[in-house]
């Protein structure tokens, strides 16, 4: 939970697959291997938006913040 006590926003497998432009099966595999942080609630995978943003940022390639490669 954030500092104000509200719950984080979650994405479903299908929603995250749409964001990542991949098949839902790929999202399931990444989560099952522990590469993509997720929650498992009653057999359903959920992804906190903040975790997804951090995960994506950790995989960013190319120029750094100063425009260098």
C-alpha angles and dihedrals in degrees: 000000000000126000092273093056097246122136120256120254113255134206126208123227091259093048092049092046087056092051092048092041093231138111118280089241089065091054090050091050094049091049094045091053090050093242093116115047113238145153123235112212117178091333095313123113118226128182125208109227092226091053091050092051091051091046092051093046090053089058097047113128130187132042118016124228090281094053094255124133 
